[in-house]
Amino acid sequence: EQPNTRAEHLNHVHRRRSIMSQQGVEISKMTPEQKELMYTAAATEMDYRVDLFNKMVTGCYEKCIDKKFKDGDLNVGENSCVDRCTAKYWQAVGIVGQMLGAAGPEQPK
Amino acid sequence: MDPAQLQGLPEADQTRMLGMIEAMQARDSLRMYNSLVEKCFDTCVQSFRRKTLEKDEEKCISKCCEKFLKHSSRVSIRFAELNQQQVMEQVGGAAPPS
């Protein structure tokens, strides 16, 4: 079924192991300062995910969608293109992540 | 709002996280609204003979929106799948190079 685009995908933003469970310290044992840092990190990660998603949508739209709008629906070719585009985009995310990781400590997950 | 991730947290933290997520969704919705208007206007409106949109321009804008939303929806599904795949890989222990 078609999810309600934005809302649904944002669910998936934090479906992966969140910043919260990745911290070495348990939440209840955190100092207020540590907690604040964690919230900031979580917000940053969320922003990153949303931005990644938006860029994926825009990028694949430019590359795959016929702008003549003969029809309101996506045709079979466009569908396949979008599927492949998203997979390739994701791979690119991985590679760039690796490259940045080799270059310096700060990297997107 | 995905309950699974937030389950283990104390209530105050859950509330706060939910607040953050909601605010982010609201921001993102508005951003998408503006960018969609920009996109469709750019593609569909080329001439300015009159002050009002031509019939075909109106139709174009409607189709443009419909198409973009369907596209965005499809990407959303794939994004979730790819994300899920990555989670499985991480949980499975063998962390992928990325």
N, CA and C atoms of all chains as a GROMACS GRO file, in nm:
protein
  621
    1GLU      N    1   0.086  -0.121   0.000
    1GLU     CA    2   0.000   0.000   0.000
    1GLU      C    3   0.088   0.124   0.000
    2GLN      N    4   0.036   0.228  -0.053
    2GLN     CA    5   0.112   0.352  -0.057
    2GLN      C    6   0.111   0.416   0.082
    3PRO      N    7   0.228   0.439   0.137
    3PRO     CA    8   0.227   0.509   0.265
    3PRO      C    9   0.197   0.656   0.242
    4ASN      N   10   0.156   0.724   0.343
    4ASN     CA   11   0.143   0.868   0.334
    4ASN      C   12   0.286   0.922   0.331
    5THR      N   13   0.334   0.950   0.216
    5THR     CA   14   0.475   0.984   0.192
    5THR      C   15   0.551   1.037   0.311
    6ARG      N   16   0.544   1.165   0.333
    6ARG     CA   17   0.632   1.227   0.430
    6ARG      C   18   0.620   1.164   0.569
    7ALA      N   19   0.501   1.154   0.617
    7ALA     CA   20   0.483   1.105   0.754
    7ALA      C   21   0.538   0.965   0.768
    8GLU      N   22   0.507   0.878   0.676
    8GLU     CA   23   0.550   0.740   0.686
    8GLU      C   24   0.702   0.729   0.680
    9HIS      N   25   0.761   0.800   0.588
    9HIS     CA   26   0.905   0.781   0.574
    9HIS      C   27   0.975   0.834   0.697
   10LEU      N   28   0.921   0.936   0.757
   10LEU     CA   29   0.984   0.991   0.876
   10LEU      C   30   0.978   0.891   0.991
   11ASN      N   31   0.878   0.802   0.987
   11ASN     CA   32   0.879   0.691   1.081
   11ASN      C   33   1.006   0.612   1.064
   12HIS      N   34   1.044   0.592   0.941
   12HIS     CA   35   1.160   0.510   0.912
   12HIS      C   36   1.290   0.580   0.947
   13VAL      N   37   1.285   0.710   0.961
   13VAL     CA   38   1.404   0.784   1.000
   13VAL      C   39   1.463   0.725   1.126
   14HIS      N   40   1.378   0.692   1.219
   14HIS     CA   41   1.432   0.643   1.344
   14HIS      C   42   1.401   0.496   1.370
   15ARG      N   43   1.368   0.425   1.265
   15ARG     CA   44   1.342   0.283   1.287
   15ARG      C   45   1.473   0.209   1.307
   16ARG      N   46   1.578   0.257   1.248
   16ARG     CA   47   1.709   0.196   1.273
   16ARG      C   48   1.748   0.223   1.418
   17ARG      N   49   1.848   0.155   1.463
   17ARG     CA   50   1.894   0.177   1.601
   17ARG      C   51   1.919   0.326   1.620
   18SER      N   52   1.852   0.383   1.713
   18SER     CA   53   1.858   0.528   1.729
   18SER      C   54   1.983   0.567   1.805
   19ILE      N   55   2.010   0.694   1.802
   19ILE     CA   56   2.122   0.750   1.878
   19ILE      C   57   2.109   0.706   2.022
   20MET      N   58   1.987   0.699   2.071
   20MET     CA   59   1.962   0.671   2.211
   20MET      C   60   2.017   0.536   2.254
   21SER      N   61   1.993   0.436   2.170
   21SER     CA   62   2.038   0.303   2.212
   21SER      C   63   2.184   0.282   2.178
   22GLN      N   64   2.242   0.376   2.105
   22GLN     CA   65   2.381   0.358   2.068
   22GLN      C   66   2.476   0.414   2.173
   23GLN      N   67   2.422   0.498   2.257
   23GLN     CA   68   2.510   0.555   2.361
   23GLN      C   69   2.555   0.444   2.453
   24GLY      N   70   2.674   0.455   2.504
   24GLY     CA   71   2.725   0.353   2.595
   24GLY      C   72   2.651   0.356   2.728
   25VAL      N   73   2.606   0.474   2.763
   25VAL     CA   74   2.542   0.492   2.895
   25VAL      C   75   2.391   0.480   2.880
   26GLU      N   76   2.326   0.423   2.978
   26GLU     CA   77   2.181   0.414   2.974
   26GLU      C   78   2.118   0.549   3.004
   27ILE      N   79   2.006   0.574   2.944
   27ILE     CA   80   1.941   0.705   2.956
   27ILE      C   81   1.919   0.746   3.101
   28SER      N   82   1.870   0.653   3.182
   28SER     CA   83   1.836   0.688   3.319
   28SER      C   84   1.959   0.726   3.399
   29LYS      N   85   2.077   0.681   3.350
   29LYS     CA   86   2.197   0.712   3.424
   29LYS      C   87   2.269   0.836   3.372
   30MET      N   88   2.211   0.900   3.271
   30MET     CA   89   2.278   1.015   3.211
   30MET      C   90   2.262   1.139   3.296
   31THR      N   91   2.366   1.221   3.290
   31THR     CA   92   2.355   1.354   3.350
   31THR      C   93   2.271   1.440   3.255
   32PRO      N   94   2.211   1.548   3.305
   32PRO     CA   95   2.133   1.637   3.217
   32PRO      C   96   2.214   1.683   3.095
   33GLU      N   97   2.343   1.708   3.119
   33GLU     CA   98   2.427   1.757   3.009
   33GLU      C   99   2.441   1.650   2.901
   34GLN      N  100   2.466   1.526   2.946
   34GLN     CA  101   2.479   1.416   2.850
   34GLN      C  102   2.350   1.398   2.770
   35LYS      N  103   2.238   1.411   2.842
   35LYS     CA  104   2.109   1.397   2.776
   35LYS      C  105   2.090   1.501   2.668
   36GLU      N  106   2.129   1.625   2.701
   36GLU     CA  107   2.114   1.732   2.602
   36GLU      C  108   2.197   1.703   2.478
   37LEU      N  109   2.318   1.656   2.501
   37LEU     CA  110   2.404   1.621   2.388
   37LEU      C  111   2.339   1.512   2.303
   38MET      N  112   2.278   1.417   2.370
   38MET     CA  113   2.214   1.308   2.300
   38MET      C  114   2.096   1.358   2.217
   39TYR      N  115   2.016   1.448   2.274
   39TYR     CA  116   1.903   1.502   2.199
   39TYR      C  117   1.950   1.579   2.077
   40THR      N  118   2.056   1.657   2.097
   40THR     CA  119   2.111   1.731   1.983
   40THR      C  120   2.157   1.634   1.876
   41ALA      N  121   2.226   1.529   1.917
   41ALA     CA  122   2.273   1.430   1.819
   41ALA      C  123   2.156   1.364   1.748
   42ALA      N  124   2.051   1.332   1.824
   42ALA     CA  125   1.934   1.269   1.763
   42ALA      C  126   1.868   1.363   1.662
   43ALA      N  127   1.856   1.491   1.699
   43ALA     CA  128   1.796   1.590   1.608
   43ALA      C  129   1.880   1.604   1.482
   44THR      N  130   2.010   1.609   1.500
   44THR     CA  131   2.100   1.620   1.384
   44THR      C  132   2.083   1.501   1.292
   45GLU      N  133   2.079   1.383   1.351
   45GLU     CA  134   2.061   1.262   1.270
   45GLU      C  135   1.929   1.265   1.195
   46MET      N  136   1.823   1.309   1.262
   46MET     CA  137   1.693   1.316   1.196
   46MET      C  138   1.696   1.413   1.079
   47ASP      N  139   1.756   1.530   1.102
   47ASP     CA  140   1.767   1.628   0.994
   47ASP      C  141   1.842   1.570   0.876
   48TYR      N  142   1.949   1.499   0.908
   48TYR     CA  143   2.028   1.437   0.802
   48TYR      C  144   1.944   1.339   0.721
   49ARG      N  145   1.867   1.256   0.789
   49ARG     CA  146   1.785   1.156   0.722
   49ARG      C  147   1.679   1.219   0.632
   50VAL      N  148   1.616   1.322   0.686
   50VAL     CA  149   1.512   1.390   0.608
   50VAL      C  150   1.574   1.453   0.484
   51ASP      N  151   1.688   1.516   0.503
   51ASP     CA  152   1.757   1.579   0.392
   51ASP      C  153   1.797   1.475   0.287
   52LEU      N  154   1.848   1.363   0.335
   52LEU     CA  155   1.886   1.254   0.245
   52LEU      C  156   1.766   1.208   0.164
   53PHE      N  157   1.654   1.188   0.231
   53PHE     CA  158   1.533   1.145   0.162
   53PHE      C  159   1.491   1.248   0.058
   54ASN      N  160   1.487   1.374   0.098
   54ASN     CA  161   1.443   1.479   0.005
   54ASN      C  162   1.532   1.486  -0.118
   55LYS      N  163   1.661   1.473  -0.095
   55LYS     CA  164   1.754   1.478  -0.208
   55LYS      C  165   1.738   1.357  -0.300
   56MET      N  166   1.707   1.244  -0.239
   56MET     CA  167   1.684   1.124  -0.318
   56MET      C  168   1.560   1.143  -0.405
   57VAL      N  169   1.455   1.197  -0.346
   57VAL     CA  170   1.332   1.222  -0.422
   57VAL      C  171   1.359   1.317  -0.538
   58THR      N  172   1.421   1.429  -0.509
   58THR     CA  173   1.449   1.529  -0.613
   58THR      C  174   1.539   1.472  -0.721
   59GLY      N  175   1.648   1.409  -0.678
   59GLY     CA  176   1.744   1.354  -0.774
   59GLY      C  177   1.679   1.255  -0.868
   60CYS      N  178   1.606   1.160  -0.812
   60CYS     CA  179   1.545   1.058  -0.897
   60CYS      C  180   1.429   1.113  -0.978
   61TYR      N  181   1.365   1.216  -0.929
   61TYR     CA  182   1.260   1.281  -1.006
   61TYR      C  183   1.319   1.342  -1.133
   62GLU      N  184   1.430   1.414  -1.116
   62GLU     CA  185   1.495   1.476  -1.231
   62GLU      C  186   1.539   1.372  -1.332
   63LYS      N  187   1.590   1.260  -1.282
   63LYS     CA  188   1.648   1.160  -1.372
   63LYS      C  189   1.546   1.066  -1.435
   64CYS      N  190   1.433   1.049  -1.370
   64CYS     CA  191   1.343   0.943  -1.415
   64CYS      C  192   1.206   0.986  -1.468
   65ILE      N  193   1.161   1.102  -1.424
   65ILE     CA  194   1.022   1.136  -1.453
   65ILE      C  195   1.011   1.222  -1.578
   66ASP      N  196   0.924   1.178  -1.667
   66ASP     CA  197   0.895   1.252  -1.789
   66ASP      C  198   0.814   1.375  -1.757
   67LYS      N  199   0.869   1.492  -1.793
   67LYS     CA  200   0.804   1.616  -1.752
   67LYS      C  201   0.688   1.659  -1.840
   68LYS      N  202   0.654   1.574  -1.937
   68LYS     CA  203   0.544   1.615  -2.024
   68LYS      C  204   0.408   1.591  -1.959
   69PHE      N  205   0.404   1.512  -1.853
   69PHE     CA  206   0.281   1.488  -1.779
   69PHE      C  207   0.165   1.447  -1.869
   70LYS      N  208   0.191   1.344  -1.948
   70LYS     CA  209   0.082   1.292  -2.030
   70LYS      C  210  -0.028   1.238  -1.939
   71ASP      N  211   0.015   1.193  -1.824
   71ASP     CA  212  -0.073   1.118  -1.736
   71ASP      C  213  -0.035   1.151  -1.592
   72GLY      N  214  -0.131   1.133  -1.499
   72GLY     CA  215  -0.099   1.159  -1.360
   72GLY      C  216  -0.023   1.046  -1.294
   73ASP      N  217  -0.022   0.932  -1.360
   73ASP     CA  218   0.043   0.814  -1.302
   73ASP      C  219   0.183   0.794  -1.357
   74LEU      N  220   0.262   0.717  -1.284
   74LEU     CA  221   0.394   0.681  -1.334
   74LEU      C  222   0.378   0.558  -1.423
   75ASN      N  223   0.445   0.559  -1.538
   75ASN     CA  224   0.437   0.439  -1.622
   75ASN      C  225   0.542   0.336  -1.577
   76VAL      N  226   0.537   0.222  -1.642
   76VAL     CA  227   0.623   0.110  -1.598
   76VAL      C  228   0.771   0.148  -1.603
   77GLY      N  229   0.808   0.215  -1.711
   77GLY     CA  230   0.948   0.257  -1.725
   77GLY      C  231   0.992   0.348  -1.613
   78GLU      N  232   0.907   0.444  -1.580
   78GLU     CA  233   0.938   0.538  -1.472
   78GLU      C  234   0.950   0.464  -1.340
   79ASN      N  235   0.859   0.371  -1.316
   79ASN     CA  236   0.864   0.293  -1.192
   79ASN      C  237   0.996   0.220  -1.177
   80SER      N  238   1.036   0.149  -1.283
   80SER     CA  239   1.162   0.076  -1.277
   80SER      C  240   1.278   0.171  -1.255
   81CYS      N  241   1.274   0.281  -1.328
   81CYS     CA  242   1.382   0.380  -1.315
   81CYS      C  243   1.393   0.427  -1.172
   82VAL      N  244   1.281   0.459  -1.111
   82VAL     CA  245   1.282   0.508  -0.972
   82VAL      C  246   1.339   0.402  -0.878
   83ASP      N  247   1.296   0.277  -0.898
   83ASP     CA  248   1.347   0.170  -0.811
   83ASP      C  249   1.499   0.159  -0.821
   84ARG      N  250   1.547   0.160  -0.944
   84ARG     CA  251   1.692   0.146  -0.963
   84ARG      C  252   1.766   0.269  -0.914
   85CYS      N  253   1.706   0.385  -0.940
   85CYS     CA  254   1.769   0.511  -0.898
   85CYS      C  255   1.788   0.512  -0.746
   86THR      N  256   1.684   0.475  -0.672
   86THR     CA  257   1.696   0.477  -0.526
   86THR      C  258   1.802   0.380  -0.477
   87ALA      N  259   1.808   0.262  -0.540
   87ALA     CA  260   1.908   0.164  -0.499
   87ALA      C  261   2.049   0.217  -0.525
   88LYS      N  262   2.067   0.276  -0.642
   88LYS     CA  263   2.198   0.331  -0.677
   88LYS      C  264   2.235   0.447  -0.587
   89TYR      N  265   2.136   0.530  -0.558
   89TYR     CA  266   2.161   0.646  -0.471
   89TYR      C  267   2.210   0.598  -0.336
   90TRP      N  268   2.142   0.495  -0.285
   90TRP     CA  269   2.178   0.439  -0.154
   90TRP      C  270   2.321   0.388  -0.154
   91GLN      N  271   2.359   0.321  -0.260
   91GLN     CA  272   2.497   0.272  -0.274
   91GLN      C  273   2.596   0.388  -0.272
   92ALA      N  274   2.558   0.494  -0.345
   92ALA     CA  275   2.644   0.613  -0.349
   92ALA      C  276   2.662   0.671  -0.209
   93VAL      N  277   2.553   0.671  -0.133
   93VAL     CA  278   2.561   0.719   0.006
   93VAL      C  279   2.666   0.638   0.082
   94GLY      N  280   2.665   0.508   0.061
   94GLY     CA  281   2.760   0.421   0.128
   94GLY      C  282   2.904   0.452   0.091
   95ILE      N  283   2.927   0.466  -0.038
   95ILE     CA  284   3.063   0.492  -0.086
   95ILE      C  285   3.116   0.624  -0.034
   96VAL      N  286   3.034   0.727  -0.048
   96VAL     CA  287   3.076   0.859   0.000
   96VAL      C  288   3.104   0.854   0.149
   97GLY      N  289   3.021   0.779   0.222
   97GLY     CA  290   3.042   0.764   0.365
   97GLY      C  291   3.179   0.704   0.394
   98GLN      N  292   3.211   0.601   0.318
   98GLN     CA  293   3.342   0.537   0.333
   98GLN      C  294   3.455   0.635   0.306
   99MET      N  295   3.441   0.707   0.194
   99MET     CA  296   3.545   0.803   0.156
   99MET      C  297   3.565   0.908   0.264
  100LEU      N  298   3.454   0.961   0.314
  100LEU     CA  299   3.463   1.064   0.417
  100LEU      C  300   3.522   1.005   0.544
  101GLY      N  301   3.488   0.881   0.570
  101GLY     CA  302   3.541   0.815   0.687
  101GLY      C  303   3.692   0.802   0.681
  102ALA      N  304   3.742   0.768   0.564
  102ALA     CA  305   3.887   0.756   0.545
  102ALA      C  306   3.953   0.892   0.559
  103ALA      N  307   3.880   0.996   0.520
  103ALA     CA  308   3.940   1.131   0.518
  103ALA      C  309   3.940   1.196   0.655
  104GLY      N  310   3.843   1.167   0.739
  104GLY     CA  311   3.835   1.235   0.868
  104GLY      C  312   3.737   1.168   0.962
  105PRO      N  313   3.735   1.209   1.087
  105PRO     CA  314   3.653   1.141   1.188
  105PRO      C  315   3.504   1.164   1.173
  106GLU      N  316   3.459   1.285   1.137
  106GLU     CA  317   3.316   1.315   1.131
  106GLU      C  318   3.255   1.254   1.008
  107GLN      N  319   3.161   1.162   1.026
  107GLN     CA  320   3.095   1.108   0.909
  107GLN      C  321   2.947   1.079   0.936
  108PRO      N  322   2.864   1.090   0.832
  108PRO     CA  323   2.723   1.055   0.848
  108PRO      C  324   2.713   0.904   0.863
  109LYS      N  325   2.616   0.855   0.938
  109LYS     CA  326   2.604   0.710   0.956
  109LYS      C  327   2.533   0.649   0.836
  110MET      N  328   0.509   0.829   1.386
  110MET     CA  329   0.571   0.809   1.515
  110MET      C  330   0.586   0.660   1.538
  111ASP      N  331   0.707   0.617   1.533
  111ASP     CA  332   0.735   0.475   1.546
  111ASP      C  333   0.754   0.441   1.693
  112PRO      N  334   0.660   0.369   1.751
  112PRO     CA  335   0.665   0.341   1.895
  112PRO      C  336   0.782   0.251   1.934
  113ALA      N  337   0.818   0.161   1.844
  113ALA     CA  338   0.920   0.061   1.878
  113ALA      C  339   1.048   0.123   1.931
  114GLN      N  340   1.097   0.223   1.859
  114GLN     CA  341   1.223   0.284   1.898
  114GLN      C  342   1.214   0.352   2.033
  115LEU      N  343   1.098   0.406   2.062
  115LEU     CA  344   1.087   0.490   2.182
  115LEU      C  345   1.041   0.412   2.304
  116GLN      N  346   1.015   0.285   2.287
  116GLN     CA  347   0.954   0.205   2.393
  116GLN      C  348   1.034   0.205   2.522
  117GLY      N  349   1.165   0.184   2.509
  117GLY     CA  350   1.245   0.165   2.628
  117GLY      C  351   1.273   0.293   2.707
  118LEU      N  352   1.230   0.406   2.653
  118LEU     CA  353   1.268   0.532   2.716
  118LEU      C  354   1.169   0.576   2.823
  119PRO      N  355   1.221   0.650   2.920
  119PRO     CA  356   1.130   0.711   3.018
  119PRO      C  357   1.034   0.806   2.950
  120GLU      N  358   0.919   0.824   3.013
  120GLU     CA  359   0.808   0.893   2.945
  120GLU      C  360   0.843   1.036   2.902
  121ALA      N  361   0.912   1.107   2.990
  121ALA     CA  362   0.947   1.246   2.956
  121ALA      C  363   1.029   1.249   2.827
  122ASP      N  364   1.119   1.152   2.813
  122ASP     CA  365   1.202   1.147   2.694
  122ASP      C  366   1.120   1.112   2.571
  123GLN      N  367   1.026   1.018   2.589
  123GLN     CA  368   0.938   0.981   2.477
  123GLN      C  369   0.862   1.102   2.428
  124THR      N  370   0.806   1.175   2.524
  124THR     CA  371   0.728   1.294   2.488
  124THR      C  372   0.814   1.393   2.411
  125ARG      N  373   0.934   1.412   2.463
  125ARG     CA  374   1.022   1.508   2.399
  125ARG      C  375   1.058   1.465   2.258
  126MET      N  376   1.091   1.337   2.241
  126MET     CA  377   1.126   1.286   2.109
  126MET      C  378   1.009   1.299   2.013
  127LEU      N  379   0.891   1.264   2.061
  127LEU     CA  380   0.772   1.276   1.977
  127LEU      C  381   0.750   1.420   1.933
  128GLY      N  382   0.772   1.512   2.027
  128GLY     CA  383   0.761   1.655   1.994
  128GLY      C  384   0.857   1.695   1.885
  129MET      N  385   0.979   1.646   1.896
  129MET     CA  386   1.081   1.677   1.796
  129MET      C  387   1.040   1.622   1.660
  130ILE      N  388   0.993   1.498   1.660
  130ILE     CA  389   0.953   1.435   1.535
  130ILE      C  390   0.838   1.509   1.471
  131GLU      N  391   0.738   1.546   1.552
  131GLU     CA  392   0.624   1.619   1.500
  131GLU      C  393   0.665   1.752   1.437
  132ALA      N  394   0.749   1.824   1.508
  132ALA     CA  395   0.794   1.954   1.458
  132ALA      C  396   0.866   1.936   1.325
  133MET      N  397   0.947   1.833   1.318
  133MET     CA  398   1.023   1.806   1.197
  133MET      C  399   0.931   1.772   1.081
  134GLN      N  400   0.828   1.693   1.109
  134GLN     CA  401   0.733   1.658   1.004
  134GLN      C  402   0.659   1.781   0.953
  135ALA      N  403   0.621   1.869   1.046
  135ALA     CA  404   0.551   1.991   1.006
  135ALA      C  405   0.640   2.076   0.917
  136ARG      N  406   0.766   2.093   0.959
  136ARG     CA  407   0.860   2.173   0.880
  136ARG      C  408   0.875   2.113   0.742
  137ASP      N  409   0.892   1.983   0.738
  137ASP     CA  410   0.916   1.915   0.612
  137ASP      C  411   0.795   1.925   0.519
  138SER      N  412   0.676   1.914   0.574
  138SER     CA  413   0.555   1.927   0.493
  138SER      C  414   0.547   2.063   0.426
  139LEU      N  415   0.574   2.167   0.504
  139LEU     CA  416   0.568   2.303   0.448
  139LEU      C  417   0.676   2.323   0.343
  140ARG      N  418   0.792   2.268   0.371
  140ARG     CA  419   0.900   2.280   0.274
  140ARG      C  420   0.862   2.213   0.143
  141MET      N  421   0.801   2.095   0.154
  141MET     CA  422   0.761   2.023   0.034
  141MET      C  423   0.655   2.100  -0.042
  142TYR      N  424   0.562   2.160   0.027
  142TYR     CA  425   0.456   2.239  -0.034
  142TYR      C  426   0.518   2.347  -0.124
  143ASN      N  427   0.609   2.424  -0.066
  143ASN     CA  428   0.673   2.531  -0.141
  143ASN      C  429   0.754   2.478  -0.258
  144SER      N  430   0.827   2.373  -0.236
  144SER     CA  431   0.914   2.326  -0.343
  144SER      C  432   0.832   2.264  -0.456
  145LEU      N  433   0.718   2.204  -0.421
  145LEU     CA  434   0.632   2.146  -0.524
  145LEU      C  435   0.569   2.255  -0.610
  146VAL      N  436   0.525   2.361  -0.546
  146VAL     CA  437   0.470   2.474  -0.622
  146VAL      C  438   0.575   2.526  -0.717
  147GLU      N  439   0.694   2.546  -0.665
  147GLU     CA  440   0.803   2.599  -0.747
  147GLU      C  441   0.829   2.510  -0.867
  148LYS      N  442   0.839   2.381  -0.840
  148LYS     CA  443   0.869   2.284  -0.945
  148LYS      C  444   0.763   2.285  -1.055
  149CYS      N  445   0.638   2.277  -1.013
  149CYS     CA  446   0.531   2.266  -1.111
  149CYS      C  447   0.508   2.398  -1.185
  150PHE      N  448   0.522   2.506  -1.114
  150PHE     CA  449   0.509   2.637  -1.179
  150PHE      C  450   0.616   2.650  -1.288
  151ASP      N  451   0.736   2.614  -1.249
  151ASP     CA  452   0.849   2.624  -1.340
  151ASP      C  453   0.828   2.542  -1.466
  152THR      N  454   0.776   2.421  -1.451
  152THR     CA  455   0.755   2.332  -1.564
  152THR      C  456   0.634   2.374  -1.648
  153CYS      N  457   0.529   2.418  -1.584
  153CYS     CA  458   0.400   2.433  -1.652
  153CYS      C  459   0.366   2.573  -1.703
  154VAL      N  460   0.422   2.674  -1.640
  154VAL     CA  461   0.382   2.810  -1.677
  154VAL      C  462   0.494   2.880  -1.753
  155GLN      N  463   0.469   2.906  -1.879
  155GLN     CA  464   0.574   2.968  -1.961
  155GLN      C  465   0.536   3.106  -2.012
  156SER      N  466   0.407   3.132  -2.030
  156SER     CA  467   0.368   3.258  -2.092
  156SER      C  468   0.281   3.340  -1.998
  157PHE      N  469   0.276   3.469  -2.024
  157PHE     CA  470   0.203   3.559  -1.936
  157PHE      C  471   0.113   3.653  -2.014
  158ARG      N  472   0.036   3.592  -2.106
  158ARG     CA  473  -0.059   3.670  -2.185
  158ARG      C  474  -0.170   3.727  -2.096
  159ARG      N  475  -0.206   3.647  -1.995
  159ARG     CA  476  -0.316   3.689  -1.907
  159ARG      C  477  -0.272   3.680  -1.763
  160LYS      N  478  -0.359   3.735  -1.677
  160LYS     CA  479  -0.330   3.732  -1.534
  160LYS      C  480  -0.364   3.599  -1.471
  161THR      N  481  -0.456   3.525  -1.536
  161THR     CA  482  -0.499   3.398  -1.477
  161THR      C  483  -0.438   3.281  -1.555
  162LEU      N  484  -0.429   3.165  -1.489
  162LEU     CA  485  -0.375   3.045  -1.552
  162LEU      C  486  -0.467   2.998  -1.664
  163GLU      N  487  -0.407   2.951  -1.774
  163GLU     CA  488  -0.483   2.888  -1.882
  163GLU      C  489  -0.532   2.752  -1.834
  164LYS      N  490  -0.633   2.698  -1.905
  164LYS     CA  491  -0.686   2.568  -1.866
  164LYS      C  492  -0.578   2.461  -1.870
  165ASP      N  493  -0.498   2.462  -1.975
  165ASP     CA  494  -0.397   2.358  -1.986
  165ASP      C  495  -0.288   2.376  -1.881
  166GLU      N  496  -0.263   2.498  -1.843
  166GLU     CA  497  -0.165   2.521  -1.736
  166GLU      C  498  -0.216   2.464  -1.605
  167GLU      N  499  -0.344   2.485  -1.581
  167GLU     CA  500  -0.406   2.430  -1.459
  167GLU      C  501  -0.395   2.278  -1.457
  168LYS      N  502  -0.428   2.218  -1.572
  168LYS     CA  503  -0.423   2.072  -1.581
  168LYS      C  504  -0.281   2.022  -1.562
  169CYS      N  505  -0.190   2.095  -1.622
  169CYS     CA  506  -0.048   2.058  -1.610
  169CYS      C  507  -0.004   2.059  -1.464
  170ILE      N  508  -0.041   2.163  -1.394
  170ILE     CA  509  -0.003   2.174  -1.253
  170ILE      C  510  -0.062   2.061  -1.171
  171SER      N  511  -0.190   2.028  -1.198
  171SER     CA  512  -0.253   1.916  -1.126
  171SER      C  513  -0.180   1.786  -1.152
  172LYS      N  514  -0.150   1.759  -1.278
  172LYS     CA  515  -0.081   1.634  -1.313
  172LYS      C  516   0.058   1.632  -1.253
  173CYS      N  517   0.122   1.747  -1.259
  173CYS     CA  518   0.257   1.759  -1.204
  173CYS      C  519   0.258   1.720  -1.055
  174CYS      N  520   0.163   1.774  -0.980
  174CYS     CA  521   0.151   1.742  -0.837
  174CYS      C  522   0.127   1.595  -0.816
  175GLU      N  523   0.028   1.544  -0.892
  175GLU     CA  524  -0.009   1.404  -0.876
  175GLU      C  525   0.112   1.314  -0.901
  176LYS      N  526   0.181   1.343  -1.008
  176LYS     CA  527   0.295   1.262  -1.045
  176LYS      C  528   0.406   1.269  -0.940
  177PHE      N  529   0.434   1.390  -0.895
  177PHE     CA  530   0.539   1.406  -0.797
  177PHE      C  531   0.506   1.333  -0.668
  178LEU      N  532   0.382   1.344  -0.624
  178LEU     CA  533   0.343   1.278  -0.500
  178LEU      C  534   0.351   1.127  -0.512
  179LYS      N  535   0.311   1.075  -0.628
  179LYS     CA  536   0.321   0.930  -0.648
  179LYS      C  537   0.468   0.888  -0.651
  180HIS      N  538   0.548   0.968  -0.716
  180HIS     CA  539   0.692   0.941  -0.721
  180HIS      C  540   0.752   0.942  -0.581
  181SER      N  541   0.719   1.046  -0.506
  181SER     CA  542   0.771   1.060  -0.370
  181SER      C  543   0.729   0.941  -0.284
  182SER      N  544   0.608   0.897  -0.305
  182SER     CA  545   0.556   0.782  -0.233
  182SER      C  546   0.637   0.657  -0.263
  183ARG      N  547   0.667   0.638  -0.390
  183ARG     CA  548   0.744   0.521  -0.430
  183ARG      C  549   0.885   0.524  -0.370
  184VAL      N  550   0.948   0.641  -0.378
  184VAL     CA  551   1.081   0.656  -0.319
  184VAL      C  552   1.076   0.627  -0.170
  185SER      N  553   0.971   0.671  -0.106
  185SER     CA  554   0.954   0.648   0.036
  185SER      C  555   0.955   0.499   0.069
  186ILE      N  556   0.887   0.420  -0.012
  186ILE     CA  557   0.884   0.275   0.008
  186ILE      C  558   1.023   0.217  -0.008
  187ARG      N  559   1.090   0.253  -0.114
  187ARG     CA  560   1.224   0.199  -0.141
  187ARG      C  561   1.321   0.243  -0.032
  188PHE      N  562   1.310   0.367   0.010
  188PHE     CA  563   1.396   0.421   0.115
  188PHE      C  564   1.381   0.337   0.241
  189ALA      N  565   1.257   0.307   0.276
  189ALA     CA  566   1.232   0.226   0.394
  189ALA      C  567   1.292   0.088   0.379
  190GLU      N  568   1.278   0.029   0.260
  190GLU     CA  569   1.334  -0.105   0.235
  190GLU      C  570   1.486  -0.104   0.249
  191LEU      N  571   1.549  -0.006   0.188
  191LEU     CA  572   1.695   0.002   0.191
  191LEU      C  573   1.742   0.025   0.334
  192ASN      N  574   1.670   0.108   0.405
  192ASN     CA  575   1.700   0.136   0.545
  192ASN      C  576   1.690   0.009   0.627
  193GLN      N  577   1.582  -0.064   0.605
  193GLN     CA  578   1.555  -0.187   0.679
  193GLN      C  579   1.666  -0.288   0.654
  194GLN      N  580   1.706  -0.296   0.526
  194GLN     CA  581   1.816  -0.385   0.488
  194GLN      C  582   1.941  -0.355   0.568
  195GLN      N  583   1.968  -0.225   0.580
  195GLN     CA  584   2.087  -0.182   0.650
  195GLN      C  585   2.078  -0.218   0.798
  196VAL      N  586   1.959  -0.200   0.856
  196VAL     CA  587   1.938  -0.234   0.996
  196VAL      C  588   1.964  -0.383   1.018
  197MET      N  589   1.912  -0.467   0.926
  197MET     CA  590   1.933  -0.611   0.936
  197MET      C  591   2.080  -0.644   0.935
  198GLU      N  592   2.151  -0.576   0.844
  198GLU     CA  593   2.295  -0.602   0.833
  198GLU      C  594   2.367  -0.565   0.961
  199GLN      N  595   2.326  -0.453   1.019
  199GLN     CA  596   2.391  -0.408   1.142
  199GLN      C  597   2.362  -0.502   1.257
  200VAL      N  598   2.234  -0.538   1.271
  200VAL     CA  599   2.192  -0.624   1.380
  200VAL      C  600   2.255  -0.762   1.367
  201GLY      N  601   2.268  -0.806   1.239
  201GLY     CA  602   2.324  -0.938   1.213
  201GLY      C  603   2.470  -0.948   1.254
  202GLY      N  604   2.528  -0.834   1.291
  202GLY     CA  605   2.665  -0.840   1.341
  202GLY      C  606   2.765  -0.797   1.236
  203ALA      N  607   2.751  -0.851   1.114
  203ALA     CA  608   2.846  -0.815   1.008
  203ALA      C  609   2.812  -0.676   0.958
  204ALA      N  610   2.876  -0.577   1.015
  204ALA     CA  611   2.847  -0.439   0.975
  204ALA      C  612   2.902  -0.417   0.835
  205PRO      N  613   2.819  -0.360   0.744
  205PRO     CA  614   2.867  -0.332   0.610
  205PRO      C  615   2.971  -0.221   0.615
  206PRO      N  616   3.053  -0.210   0.515
  206PRO     CA  617   3.160  -0.111   0.516
  206PRO      C  618   3.109   0.030   0.542
  207SER      N  619   2.987   0.062   0.495
  207SER     CA  620   2.938   0.199   0.517
  207SER      C  621   2.886   0.210   0.659
   0.00000   0.00000   0.00000
